[in-house]
């Protein structure tokens, strides 16, 4: 088994408007297509049976959301089943464009950006009493994001997610030799040097087995936990509070 190693990725250290950063963010769309990320997310969300239809909009938060393009593809695919969603896209950089917001509106979703560090978000209300159902997010989504964290930071982030939501869906890099081989081939899809280097680093920082399940905090309410390989290169973690309604 490959030992997990978390290292700073090149993209995270580049200014938002750096030409290499802009190119790498475009590359990530190709990487998601190669990994089948959208199909994996759609399958897991449909299995959760979250549609509220005529009731209040689903409250969904994506952490480390980037420019919101991946969730837009999910929204377009779910438009008939999830006609009302209030989506918040949390990222350290202001990457959500008016055009993307308008595209969400076309399928009945409202999308707003929250610019900030996810660890600051995690620390917010950490000492508050347990949030009641109306105060919690119905769903938190993380796409290729949790692997940036380890140790106390990852533990603290998962604790905050469990406190503030009824469900978590995380789609992360899988840490195995097949995924590592694939990460060395991202140049074949036209990825630039930043993306090629970060792809390899992300696999070494990825997850396998039941590593995230072991870190999920013990709660007073029971949770259904599922963790497994997904597709050729991905690792999927789903947590759902039993008895949660949506």
C-alpha positions, -999 to 999 in steps of 0.1 A, spaced: 0 0 0 12 35 -8 18 57 22 -3 88 23 17 120 17 1 154 16 21 182 -1 12 217 -12 -1 216 -48 13 241 -73 -21 256 -82 -28 265 -46 2 287 -45 -4 306 -77 -22 340 -79 -58 338 -91 -51 356 -124 -18 338 -132 -20 325 -167 -8 290 -155 -35 290 -129 -63 299 -154 -50 271 -177 -49 246 -149 -84 254 -138 -95 247 -174 -75 215 -173 -94 203 -142 -126 201 -163 -108 176 -186 -95 157 -156 -130 154 -142 -142 141 -175 -114 116 -176 -122 105 -140 -159 104 -146 -165 126 -116 -199 139 -126 -213 105 -133 -200 93 -99 -216 123 -81 -249 119 -99 -251 82 -90 -245 89 -53 -269 118 -51 -296 99 -68 -291 70 -44 -297 95 -15 -332 103 -27 -329 140 -18 -355 156 -41 -378 180 -22 -399 190 -52 -426 214 -40 -412 219 -5 -384 243 6 -353 243 -17 -325 219 -8 -297 237 10 -264 225 -6 -229 236 1 -199 227 -20 -165 232 -2 -135 240 -23 -159 247 -52 -135 264 -76 -154 281 -104 -186 260 -99 -184 244 -133 -185 208 -120 -216 213 -99 -232 231 -128 -230 199 -149 -245 181 -120 -273 207 -117 -281 204 -154 -283 166 -152 -306 168 -121 -328 196 -133 -359 175 -136 -355 157 -103 -341 186 -82 -360 217 -94 -353 237 -63 -318 240 -49 -301 268 -30 -264 262 -37 -235 280 -19 -200 276 -34 -173 281 -9 -137 287 -21 -107 308 -11 -109 326 -45 -137 345 -61 -140 323 -93 -178 322 -97 -188 343 -128 -221 359 -136 -224 336 -166 -222 305 -144 -247 319 -120 -271 325 -149 -266 290 -161 -276 277 -127 -307 299 -128 -317 283 -161 -322 250 -143 -339 265 -113 -309 266 -89 -298 296 -71 -260 298 -68 -241 322 -45 -203 324 -38 -188 325 -3 -152 335 -4 -131 323 25 -110 295 40 -128 263 47 -110 260 81 -124 293 91 -158 280 81 -152 249 101 -142 269 132 -174 290 130 -200 280 156 -178 252 167 -188 257 204 -224 263 197 -251 237 207 -259 211 182 -276 226 152 -312 217 146 -324 203 112 -335 236 97 -302 252 106 -281 224 90 -271 220 54 -291 192 37 -259 182 18 -223 192 17 -202 182 -14 -165 180 -17 -149 173 -51 -111 165 -51 -108 186 -19 -105 166 13 -72 152 2 -56 186 7 -59 181 45 -44 157 70 -41 152 107 -59 176 130 -71 198 101 -89 169 84 -103 157 117 -116 192 125 -131 197 90 -150 164 92 -163 173 127 -176 206 113 -193 188 84 -210 164 108 -221 193 130 -234 215 102 -250 191 77 -272 160 73 -251 145 45 -217 145 30 -206 133 -4 -169 134 -11 -153 123 -44 -115 122 -39 -84 108 -57 -79 71 -50 -44 63 -37 -33 32 -56 -10 22 -84 -35 24 -112 -45 60 -102 -8 69 -99 -1 56 -134 -31 76 -147 -18 107 -130 14 105 -150 -6 105 -182 -25 137 -178 -3 153 -205 -22 132 -230 -54 152 -224 -35 185 -229 -28 194 -193 -2 220 -185 29 215 -163 10 227 -132 -18 202 -137 6 174 -145 25 179 -113 -6 184 -91 -22 152 -105 6 131 -91 6 149 -58 -31 145 -55 -29 107 -58 -2 104 -31 -26 125 -9 -56 105 -18 -75 79 1 -81 42 1 -99 16 21 -119 31 50 -95 59 60 -122 86 60 -147 64 78 -121 60 106 -119 97 110 -156 104 110 -165 118 144 -186 98 169 -221 114 170 -250 112 194 -272 105 163 -265 74 141 -250 79 106 -249 56 76 -214 55 63 -202 42 29 -167 43 16 -155 26 -16 -135 28 -48 -154 46 -76 -146 44 -113 -110 38 -123 -93 66 -103 -117 79 -76 -125 72 -40 -160 79 -27 -171 87 8 -208 91 17 -222 99 52 -259 103 58 -276 111 92 -302 85 98 -337 99 100 -327 131 81 -355 144 59 -353 165 28 
